[in-house]
Amino acid sequence: MIELYSMPTPNGQKVMIMLEELGLEWKHIDVNIRTGDQFSAEHLKRSPNNKIPAIIDTDGPGGAPYSMMESGAILIYLAEKTRRFLPVDQRKRYDTLQWVIFQMAHVGPMFGQANHFNNYAKDGGLQYAKDRYNNEAIRLYKVLDNRLRDSQWMGCDEYTIADMATYPWTKMHKDRGITAAEYPHFMRWYDAMEARPAVQRNNAMATEIRERMNKAAESKPPVNIYDTKDNAARLAQATSR
Ligand SMILES: N[C@@H](CCC(=O)N[C@@H](CS)C(=O)NCC(=O)O)C(=O)O
């Protein structure tokens, strides 16, 4: 059984898609980062960086439970455990890993910063920061479009964890003005992703889980996770010995 400690953000959804593709027995354990669940002592044991997602594989290496953080590492772990969605052929395997790491190092962090400065930054955010991250996001869509011109899927000619890692981050493409006319290869891939039953199940579950978590959070005070100084203090307090 895979226990997924998470919330259906893009990083959470990549793991949900993989678990649905694999058909493994799994359950979602809600960790609401808007009410500070990521700072609980139990969650910090699974995820010392106070983030979601984290997993516990109750049947980990050597038959003992194994706990992990970092969505890219979790995808690689699940792919290796099941020998699926990470090709054995060495060229395809390293091509796939390059694009998983590209997602983790660029698409996630840059799109995340763009969302932050567009939607959450204090005092409307600095125009410089907004321009920097929005322009970088547009540039990254061009990298994705170019890659998908040259390759059927993100990693290689097979559907892999590189596709699952990238898709949830690109759901907001319309808001960024990404069109089929200008990014035809990206849009061909995006439509192929949305046609997959596991992706459709993920999207339906993400809505359900979000509603459940919003309801459960109604009685709890929210935590401003965008205040990084407060987050540093929360982590220091939660881990003081
Ligand atoms: N590189 C990490 C990033 C995880 C991450 O940034 N998670 C966010 C939600 S998508 C989070 O848990 N934020 C809570 C916080 O910063 O306190 C991964 O891919 O797992």
The ligand as an SDF file (V2000), in Angstrom:
LIG
                    3D

 20 19  0  0  0  0  0  0  0  0999 V2000
   10.4330   20.0150   -5.0880 N   0  0  0  0  0  0  0  0  0  0  0  0
    9.2950   19.6740   -4.2790 C   0  0  0  0  0  0  0  0  0  0  0  0
    8.3950   20.8870   -4.1770 C   0  0  0  0  0  0  0  0  0  0  0  0
    7.2160   20.6170   -3.2510 C   0  0  0  0  0  0  0  0  0  0  0  0
    6.4350   21.8820   -2.9650 C   0  0  0  0  0  0  0  0  0  0  0  0
    6.8720   23.0180   -3.2710 O   0  0  0  0  0  0  0  0  0  0  0  0
    5.2720   21.6940   -2.3400 N   0  0  0  0  0  0  0  0  0  0  0  0
    4.4290   22.8250   -1.9750 C   0  0  0  0  0  0  0  0  0  0  0  0
    3.0340   22.6280   -2.5370 C   0  0  0  0  0  0  0  0  0  0  0  0
    3.0670   22.3450   -4.2800 S   0  0  0  0  0  0  0  0  0  0  0  0
    4.3080   22.8560   -0.4530 C   0  0  0  0  0  0  0  0  0  0  0  0
    4.1860   21.8320    0.1660 O   0  0  0  0  0  0  0  0  0  0  0  0
    4.3310   24.0570    0.1760 N   0  0  0  0  0  0  0  0  0  0  0  0
    4.1520   24.1920    1.5830 C   0  0  0  0  0  0  0  0  0  0  0  0
    5.1220   25.1330    2.2390 C   0  0  0  0  0  0  0  0  0  0  0  0
    5.9850   25.7030    1.5310 O   0  0  0  0  0  0  0  0  0  0  0  0
    5.0410   25.3080    3.4620 O   0  0  0  0  0  0  0  0  0  0  0  0
    8.5480   18.4990   -4.9060 C   0  0  0  0  0  0  0  0  0  0  0  0
    8.4910   18.4580   -6.1460 O   0  0  0  0  0  0  0  0  0  0  0  0
    8.0540   17.6210   -4.1820 O   0  0  0  0  0  0  0  0  0  0  0  0
  1  2  1  0
  2  3  1  0
  2 18  1  0
  3  4  1  0
  4  5  1  0
  5  6  2  0
  5  7  1  0
  7  8  1  0
  8  9  1  0
  8 11  1  0
  9 10  1  0
 11 12  2  0
 11 13  1  0
 13 14  1  0
 14 15  1  0
 15 16  2  0
 15 17  1  0
 18 19  2  0
 18 20  1  0
M  END
$$$$
